[in-house]
Amino acid sequence: MIPLSDLESYDYIAVQLLIGTLIITSVFFGISAQLSTGAIFAMVTYLLDFSFEVLTLPLIFQQFIRLKEITNRIDS
């Protein structure tokens, strides 16, 4: 179980870093493109909504690995 939880923590770290980078980059591009404050706020809000959904991907990946291990145990 420990390798699976290590994999899960690495997945969460990678996803969090990508989401943080995406949000910071989009804010900088919004400022450099001289977008209005409302447009930047809307962009960040949509990105946060997207990030909450992306955070479920490591859980889906973990469930897939568990099902694969169970299938291997049943087959052997």
HELIX and SHEET records of a PDB file:
HELIX    1   1 ILE A    2  SER A   32  1                                  31    
HELIX    2   2 THR A   37  VAL A   54  1                                  18    
HELIX    3   3 LEU A   57  ASP A   75  1                                  19    
END                                                                             
